[in-house]
Amino acid sequence: MALDIAAAFENKPDELDFIWPGFLAGTVGALVAPGATGKSYLALQAAMAVSCCVAGGDLVQLQPAQTGRVVYLACEDPIPILVQRIHAIGQYLSPIARIAVAENLKIEPIMGQRLNIMDGQQLDHVLKFCAGSRLIVLDTLSRIHRLDENSNSDMAHLIATLEHVAATTGASVLFLHHVSKGSAREGQIDQQQAARGASALIDNVRWCGYVTKMAEDEAKRLSDLGYDREPITGDRRSRFVRFGVSKQNYGITLPDRWFERREGGVLVPAELLETSDRSSKKWRKRDEI
């Protein structure tokens, strides 16, 4: 159906509906990171935030505008791991938030079932299963198709199919994906081109977030110790990851934020401060010894 241009000129449009700031409802987005960085935890906690209709469910502080049913297709992790993650996250939720999440979040373990969303029959099953959802999470992209990830034509076709899922179900679709080895090696995970495979994967989505581990220079510059602002040293650096947005087509961009990985892998917001001049000089002096 063609747009009524005359009406669009005259009538004020409705406010845009965002899943969270910058991620427009009914569109396809991506979350990219190297393996074992915490993207599955971030996606699972984001899914809980969107599914929780009471206070206390937004552990990653995404501030979803609305809540609703969420479907999480777990394609690469076995059931015992998923149960452990849910239990670990649950320790940070209030009893009432747990109830709300349990009612509105559907986690479907499909590891080993060889989902191929490009197959018509399997696509129809996904559409029926996810009907009426506000958010669909696909963890991870490489487990849901049989196409060539290095082919722009194939990946454009794949994203178009995910857009069909979004348009048919009314949900936004968020897929998880890995970054290329080169991007990880060069410390360019926060760049739009960091995702593994053809450029169409990210060019054709409307939102892309990333998760990256704390770099050495960041550890020297930042402190989690507010009382003396000592730099983050030793093994403590491995506890911190940064979440940010590398591509966004609509709305206000979420600022970069730091998370600390707690027991079980749960991501908890971390308040990091710039190191003081005194502690920075102290750090440099230690390096020289």
ZICORGI-V701875 format. One record per residue. N is the residue number from 1. RES is the residue in one small letter. PHI is phi in whole degrees, -180 to 180 (* if undefined). PSI is psi in degrees with one decimal (999 if undefined). D_CENTER is the distance of its C-alpha to the mean C-alpha in Angstrom with 2 decimals. Layout:
<<N | RES | PHI | PSI | D_CENTER> <N | RES | PHI | PSI | D_CENTER>>
//
This chain:
<<1 | m | * | 128.1 | 33.17> <2 | a | -72 | 150.5 | 33.83> <3 | l | -69 | 144.3 | 32.75> <4 | d | -86 | 93.8 | 35.51> <5 | i | -65 | -40.1 | 35.70> <6 | a | -62 | -42.3 | 38.56> <7 | a | -67 | -38.0 | 36.70> <8 | a | -64 | -35.1 | 33.63> <9 | f | -63 | -39.9 | 36.05> <10 | e | -92 | -32.1 | 37.62> <11 | n | -105 | 135.7 | 35.02> <12 | k | -67 | 128.8 | 32.23> <13 | p | -72 | 158.6 | 28.90> <14 | d | -66 | 155.3 | 26.73> <15 | e | -63 | 141.1 | 23.89> <16 | l | -68 | 144.0 | 20.60> <17 | d | -102 | 116.2 | 18.26> <18 | f | -112 | 138.3 | 14.68> <19 | i | -64 | -49.9 | 11.97> <20 | w | -145 | 167.8 | 10.98> <21 | p | -49 | 121.0 | 12.62> <22 | g | 95 | -20.7 | 12.41> <23 | f | -104 | 98.8 | 10.63> <24 | l | -71 | 136.8 | 13.93> <25 | a | -60 | 140.5 | 14.82> <26 | g | 83 | 11.5 | 16.09> <27 | t | -118 | 176.6 | 14.21> <28 | v | -109 | 134.0 | 11.94> <29 | g | -132 | 169.3 | 8.67> <30 | a | -134 | 150.9 | 6.87> <31 | l | -128 | 116.6 | 4.27> <32 | v | -116 | 150.2 | 7.31> <33 | a | -174 | 159.7 | 9.12> <34 | p | -68 | 165.0 | 12.53> <35 | g | -63 | 149.5 | 13.39> <36 | a | 60 | 33.3 | 13.72> <37 | t | -100 | -27.1 | 11.55> <38 | g | 121 | 11.4 | 9.39> <39 | k | -67 | -35.0 | 6.07> <40 | s | -67 | -39.8 | 7.57> <41 | y | -63 | -44.1 | 8.60> <42 | l | -63 | -42.9 | 5.63> <43 | a | -65 | -40.3 | 4.53> <44 | l | -67 | -41.5 | 8.31> <45 | q | -69 | -33.9 | 8.97> <46 | a | -66 | -40.1 | 7.05> <47 | a | -62 | -39.9 | 9.10> <48 | m | -66 | -38.5 | 12.00> <49 | a | -62 | -42.2 | 11.85> <50 | v | -73 | -29.6 | 12.21> <51 | s | -86 | -13.2 | 14.80> <52 | c | -93 | 114.8 | 16.79> <53 | c | -92 | 7.9 | 19.68> <54 | v | -124 | 167.2 | 21.27> <55 | a | -67 | 149.1 | 20.75> <56 | g | 101 | 1.7 | 19.13> <57 | g | -100 | -7.9 | 16.00> <58 | d | -96 | 72.8 | 13.51> <59 | l | -67 | -29.0 | 13.20> <60 | v | -96 | 7.8 | 10.30> <61 | q | 55 | 48.8 | 12.36> <62 | l | -86 | -17.7 | 10.33> <63 | q | 53 | 60.3 | 13.72> <64 | p | -60 | 138.0 | 13.24> <65 | a | -69 | -35.6 | 16.47> <66 | q | -138 | 161.0 | 17.29> <67 | t | -115 | 167.8 | 16.55> <68 | g | 177 | -172.6 | 17.31> <69 | r | -69 | 136.6 | 17.09> <70 | v | -126 | 136.3 | 13.86> <71 | v | -115 | 126.7 | 14.18> <72 | y | -117 | 110.5 | 12.12> <73 | l | -92 | 104.9 | 13.83> <74 | a | -90 | 100.2 | 13.80> <75 | c | -93 | -15.1 | 15.49> <76 | e | -128 | -3.0 | 15.97> <77 | d | -113 | 137.7 | 16.50> <78 | p | -73 | 163.6 | 19.86> <79 | i | -56 | -45.6 | 20.63> <80 | p | -58 | -35.9 | 21.90> <81 | i | -69 | -42.7 | 18.67> <82 | l | -62 | -40.9 | 16.70> <83 | v | -63 | -42.2 | 19.52> <84 | q | -61 | -43.4 | 19.43> <85 | r | -65 | -45.2 | 15.77> <86 | i | -61 | -43.2 | 16.47> <87 | h | -63 | -43.7 | 19.69> <88 | a | -63 | -44.5 | 18.32> <89 | i | -65 | -37.4 | 15.84> <90 | g | -60 | -24.0 | 18.78> <91 | q | -68 | -16.2 | 20.90> <92 | y | -103 | 1.0 | 19.07> <93 | l | -106 | 147.3 | 19.44> <94 | s | -73 | 160.0 | 22.74> <95 | p | -55 | -41.1 | 24.77> <96 | i | -70 | -33.4 | 24.41> <97 | a | -68 | -38.7 | 20.60> <98 | r | -59 | -42.4 | 20.68> <99 | i | -63 | -44.3 | 22.98> <100 | a | -65 | -42.5 | 20.89> <101 | v | -65 | -44.0 | 17.73> <102 | a | -61 | -31.7 | 20.08> <103 | e | -76 | -33.3 | 21.58> <104 | n | -111 | -8.9 | 18.61> <105 | l | -109 | 124.4 | 15.99> <106 | k | -112 | 113.2 | 17.10> <107 | i | -105 | 118.3 | 15.80> <108 | e | -111 | 106.7 | 17.71> <109 | p | -75 | 118.8 | 18.32> <110 | i | -129 | 21.9 | 19.45> <111 | m | -59 | 131.1 | 19.69> <112 | g | 87 | -5.3 | 22.96> <113 | q | -90 | -4.4 | 23.42> <114 | r | 57 | 52.0 | 22.77> <115 | l | -61 | 131.9 | 20.94> <116 | n | -129 | 97.9 | 21.78> <117 | i | -69 | -11.2 | 20.37> <118 | m | -84 | -9.5 | 22.90> <119 | d | -82 | 129.0 | 25.71> <120 | g | -58 | -42.9 | 27.14> <121 | q | -67 | -42.8 | 27.91> <122 | q | -69 | -35.7 | 24.55> <123 | l | -62 | -43.3 | 22.82> <124 | d | -60 | -38.7 | 25.18> <125 | h | -64 | -43.1 | 24.28> <126 | v | -63 | -42.5 | 20.54> <127 | l | -61 | -42.3 | 21.59> <128 | k | -69 | -42.3 | 23.89> <129 | f | -65 | -34.6 | 21.63> <130 | c | -99 | 3.1 | 18.83> <131 | a | -57 | 135.3 | 21.37> <132 | g | 82 | 5.4 | 20.97> <133 | s | -82 | 155.7 | 17.30> <134 | r | -93 | -31.6 | 15.21> <135 | l | -143 | 138.0 | 11.85> <136 | i | -122 | 126.2 | 11.64> <137 | v | -111 | 128.8 | 8.96> <138 | l | -114 | 111.4 | 10.40> <139 | d | -122 | 98.8 | 10.04> <140 | t | -122 | 173.1 | 11.14> <141 | l | -60 | -41.2 | 12.61> <142 | s | -63 | -16.7 | 15.70> <143 | r | -93 | 2.2 | 16.77> <144 | i | -118 | 10.7 | 17.29> <145 | h | -153 | 173.4 | 19.83> <146 | r | -126 | 21.2 | 22.92> <147 | l | -88 | 174.4 | 22.83> <148 | d | -89 | 111.1 | 23.15> <149 | e | -66 | -16.7 | 19.87> <150 | n | -92 | 0.7 | 22.16> <151 | s | -98 | 119.8 | 23.81> <152 | n | -63 | -36.8 | 22.83> <153 | s | -64 | -46.0 | 24.82> <154 | d | -64 | -44.0 | 23.11> <155 | m | -72 | -32.4 | 19.55> <156 | a | -64 | -38.7 | 20.64> <157 | h | -65 | -40.9 | 22.10> <158 | l | -64 | -46.5 | 18.97> <159 | i | -64 | -37.1 | 16.85> <160 | a | -62 | -36.0 | 19.92> <161 | t | -68 | -39.9 | 19.88> <162 | l | -67 | -33.7 | 16.32> <163 | e | -65 | -34.8 | 17.58> <164 | h | -65 | -39.8 | 20.50> <165 | v | -61 | -45.4 | 18.45> <166 | a | -63 | -45.3 | 16.88> <167 | a | -67 | -35.9 | 20.41> <168 | t | -77 | -40.6 | 22.14> <169 | t | -89 | -20.4 | 20.10> <170 | g | 84 | 3.3 | 19.22> <171 | a | -96 | 159.6 | 15.54> <172 | s | -84 | 148.6 | 12.49> <173 | v | -116 | 122.7 | 10.95> <174 | l | -116 | 119.2 | 7.37> <175 | f | -109 | 145.9 | 8.03> <176 | l | -96 | 143.1 | 6.96> <177 | h | -151 | 156.9 | 9.59> <178 | h | -92 | 157.0 | 11.67> <179 | v | -89 | 164.3 | 13.26> <180 | s | -74 | 156.4 | 17.02> <181 | k | -61 | -37.5 | 19.43> <182 | g | -65 | -42.0 | 21.00> <183 | s | -64 | -40.2 | 18.01> <184 | a | -67 | -41.2 | 17.38> <185 | r | -67 | -37.7 | 21.13> <186 | e | -90 | 1.5 | 21.61> <187 | g | 68 | 35.7 | 18.86> <188 | q | -114 | 30.8 | 17.31> <189 | i | -64 | -26.8 | 13.65> <190 | d | -84 | 8.8 | 13.01> <191 | q | -96 | 149.7 | 15.04> <192 | q | -60 | -31.5 | 14.29> <193 | q | -86 | 9.0 | 16.47> <194 | a | -73 | -23.5 | 14.75> <195 | a | -63 | 144.6 | 13.31> <196 | r | -70 | 142.0 | 15.83> <197 | g | 97 | -162.9 | 18.30> <198 | a | -65 | 148.2 | 19.69> <199 | s | -65 | -24.2 | 18.80> <200 | a | -61 | -24.3 | 18.72> <201 | l | -56 | -45.3 | 15.29> <202 | i | -96 | -32.9 | 13.75> <203 | d | -57 | -34.5 | 16.97> <204 | n | -94 | -6.7 | 16.87> <205 | v | -91 | 165.0 | 13.45> <206 | r | -99 | -12.5 | 13.36> <207 | w | -152 | 140.0 | 10.06> <208 | c | -143 | 121.8 | 8.12> <209 | g | -107 | 167.8 | 5.90> <210 | y | -143 | 159.2 | 6.85> <211 | v | -131 | 131.0 | 7.77> <212 | t | -139 | 146.9 | 11.55> <213 | k | -73 | 157.2 | 14.43> <214 | m | -67 | 129.5 | 17.13> <215 | a | -83 | 163.5 | 19.85> <216 | e | -60 | -43.5 | 23.53> <217 | d | -67 | -32.2 | 24.42> <218 | e | -68 | -38.8 | 21.72> <219 | a | -64 | -34.9 | 23.11> <220 | k | -73 | -26.8 | 26.57> <221 | r | -91 | -20.2 | 25.67> <222 | l | -117 | 157.3 | 23.74> <223 | s | -140 | 141.3 | 24.92> <224 | d | -103 | 7.8 | 23.71> <225 | l | -108 | 95.6 | 27.40> <226 | g | -65 | -26.4 | 28.39> <227 | y | -75 | -31.2 | 32.06> <228 | d | -132 | -3.1 | 32.87> <229 | r | 55 | 42.1 | 29.72> <230 | e | -70 | 142.6 | 30.23> <231 | p | -61 | 160.8 | 27.75> <232 | i | -81 | 118.9 | 25.26> <233 | t | -117 | 160.6 | 27.29> <234 | g | 58 | -140.6 | 27.37> <235 | d | -69 | -14.2 | 24.96> <236 | r | -62 | -28.7 | 23.35> <237 | r | -60 | -34.6 | 21.27> <238 | s | -69 | -11.7 | 19.34> <239 | r | -82 | -12.4 | 18.08> <240 | f | -111 | 136.7 | 16.01> <241 | v | -131 | 152.9 | 12.69> <242 | r | -113 | 132.8 | 11.58> <243 | f | -110 | 134.8 | 8.37> <244 | g | -154 | -176.9 | 9.27> <245 | v | -119 | 125.6 | 9.47> <246 | s | -104 | -16.5 | 11.65> <247 | k | -150 | 137.2 | 12.53> <248 | q | -157 | 132.4 | 13.22> <249 | n | -99 | -23.8 | 16.20> <250 | y | -136 | 150.3 | 16.77> <251 | g | 76 | -167.1 | 17.10> <252 | i | -87 | 134.7 | 16.50> <253 | t | -83 | 134.3 | 13.95> <254 | l | -66 | 136.7 | 12.13> <255 | p | -71 | 153.3 | 13.93> <256 | d | -57 | 145.2 | 12.73> <257 | r | -145 | 151.0 | 12.68> <258 | w | -100 | 144.0 | 13.62> <259 | f | -127 | 147.9 | 12.95> <260 | e | -107 | 132.6 | 15.61> <261 | r | -84 | 114.9 | 15.29> <262 | r | -95 | -172.1 | 17.94> <263 | e | -55 | 132.5 | 19.98> <264 | g | 85 | -7.5 | 18.29> <265 | g | 98 | 1.6 | 15.08> <266 | v | -63 | 136.4 | 13.91> <267 | l | -93 | 123.4 | 12.05> <268 | v | -121 | 132.8 | 14.40> <269 | p | -53 | 135.4 | 14.62> <270 | a | -118 | 132.6 | 17.23> <271 | e | -96 | 104.3 | 19.86> <272 | l | -106 | 139.3 | 21.02> <273 | l | -116 | 154.2 | 24.18> <274 | e | -65 | 139.4 | 25.98> <275 | t | -66 | 148.3 | 28.69> <276 | s | -73 | 161.3 | 32.17> <277 | d | -58 | -39.0 | 34.80> <278 | r | -64 | -48.1 | 36.70> <279 | s | -71 | -32.5 | 33.98> <280 | s | -65 | -42.6 | 32.90> <281 | k | -65 | -37.9 | 36.55> <282 | k | -63 | -41.0 | 36.82> <283 | w | -64 | -44.9 | 33.89> <284 | r | -63 | -37.8 | 35.49> <285 | k | -65 | -38.5 | 38.78> <286 | r | -63 | -39.6 | 37.40> <287 | d | -63 | -29.9 | 36.05> <288 | e | -80 | -17.9 | 39.56> <289 | i | -74 | 999 | 41.32>>
//
